[in-house]
Amino acid sequence: MFSLFYGLWKYMFSKTELHVLIIGIDKAGKTTLLEKLKSVYSNLEGLPPDRIVPTVGLNIGRIEVENSKLLFWDLGGQPGLRSIWEKYYEEAHALIYVIDAACPSRFEDAKSELEKVLRHDELQGAPLLILANKQDLPDSVSADELDRYLDLKKLDERVYMFEAVSAYDGMGIKESVEWLLEVMERSKRTEMLRARAGVTGPGA
């Protein structure tokens, strides 16, 4: 009986919370992504895509995967709101940058904003997941094509991955989260943030 209660206690209190920042220029599908994450990983139904409005400020979502709790911050991507992104950099364990892969005319703006983000000292060492979103649309480019177009030199200095996803139908969502979890658990940035918070290990 003791072992049963100990196992339950360990399960409930050993989960560590990891903070993930979701950013990108407006209309990339960030909030649709957050709602899809909720519906895939929790019993809560996310909002249907036709009811999602552009984020003004901050949306928050929590999911549990294996022994980790993920807290997602979805920040507005309109030009006037991008200045608030940096207020969340310091506490972020990882970064998701969402790009509308079906709108090449906005790739240059997306690239410019991402380059600004990567130059910020407070995101040093944060794993980066770049999502080529809207793969459900016929004109979307692949993750490899987007990688070649962006040609981000700064990516040589951090752990990163390009992934083709559809926040609308869920394509690539689980694969993206699995990769993110794996790299965050091995990340020196995660070690640093845990040490700063007084947490000594993954199960502490």
C-alpha positions, 0 to 999 in steps of 0.5 A: 500500500505504501508503494502505491501511495508513494508512486502516486505522490511521485507521479503528481509532484515529479513533473517539472514545468517547462516554459515554451514561447510561441511567436511569429508575425501575425496570421501565421497560425500561432493561436490555432496551434495552441488550441490544437495542442490543447485538444491533442494533449488534454481532455479540453477541446480547443476552439474551432479554427473559425472562432479563433481571433488574432492574439492581442497580448497573451494566450496561455495553454498548459499540457502534460506530456510524459513527466513534464508540464509544458506552459505555452505563451502565445504572443501577438504578432502584429507589428505594434505587439512584437516589442512585448516578446522580449519580456518573456525571453528570460523565462523561456526554456524553448522557442517555437517560431511559426511561419505561414508556409502558404504565404511566400510574400511574408517570408522576408518579414518573418525572417527579419523578425526571427533574426532579431529574436535570435540576436537577443542575449536573453534567449541564448541557448534556447532550443528553437523549433521553426514550424512551416505551418498551414501544410493543409493548404495546396500552395504551402512550401515544405520545411526544407524549402523554408529552411533554404529560403530563410538561410539563418546563419544564427542557427549554427549556434543553437539546437533547432529543427524545421518541421512541416505542420498543420495547426488546422488538422494536427499534422506534425504536432506530436512529432514537434512536441516530442522533439521539443521535449527531448531537446529541452530535457538535455538543454544547458539552458534548462539546467540553468533555469532549473538551477536559478529556480532552485530545482536540482534535477528533472525529478526534483 
